[in-house]
Amino acid sequence: MAAILPGLSMPVFAAGDCSAGPGTARVLEVDPAGLEVGLKHFPQTLDLAEGEFVLTFDDGPSAGTTPMVLKALAAGCVRATFFLVGTRAAESPALVKRILAEGHGVGYHSQTHPMTLADMPYDKAVRDIERGIASVDRAAYGNVVASPRFPFFRFPGFGSSPQLLAYVASRKMGVFGADLWASDWNTMTPEAELDLVLARMAHAGRGIVLFHDTRLQTARMVPALLRAMKERGYRVVHVVARGAATAGAPQ
């Protein structure tokens, strides 16, 4: 059985009409310090019960597809975490602000999404990480401060190294891998992707799920996925850093 990391549960969200999805069952507070979760990358994952899933989206924001994903999540009363690429955040700051205003989590995914940071010289990889932090923070808040504004980081392609993991930890960010993914980097119909994701959810039983909000097939698939999750009794968990606010636009 996989090891799990402890967290605190917060009350469920007050929700209106969530007929289009399962709603968000609870908020899971975690300490970012030393956090390394996701069985595709690490030997441990989040403390999730059977039937609980954390929805995450990488590589955005994208003006063409991220709004479709956000619309579906809002209709299903679901909160997710978006790991943003710095160059894309700089291109679409309004979308970064919208993600936050609608109560979703934000994490960093480097500036340029190299494949992979671990294959680059260490100093160059660190610069790409730091530039990504700055771009996302500037898009969200209009300025950059000494410490990252957001508590989570995901390595592109899960390409980490002990040195880079230590560096991210020194910046007080936890690292997300995933427990299962949609394989949506492969071209397929939304229907085929839905079948694949549901089969993997049933097999895993719980976990962090990785999607890409830059993929049109995924954006078109999300509404059906949320309806199917509701029908199957699956529950969505929203992960936040301990003591962090869970909604609201940047101040």
Secondary structure, DSSP 4 states (H G I P E B T S, - for coil): --EEE--EEEPPPP-S--TTS--EEEEEEE--TT-EE-TTTSSEEE---TTEEEEEEES---TTTHHHHHHHHHHTT---EEEE-HHHHHH-HHHHHHHHHTT-EEEE--SS--S-GGGS-HHHHHHHHHHHHHHHHHHHHSS--SS-SSSEE--GGG---HHHHHHHHHTT-EEE--SEE--TTS---HHHHHHHHHHHHHHH-SEEEEEETT-HHHHHHHHHHHHHHHHTT-EEEEEEETT---S----
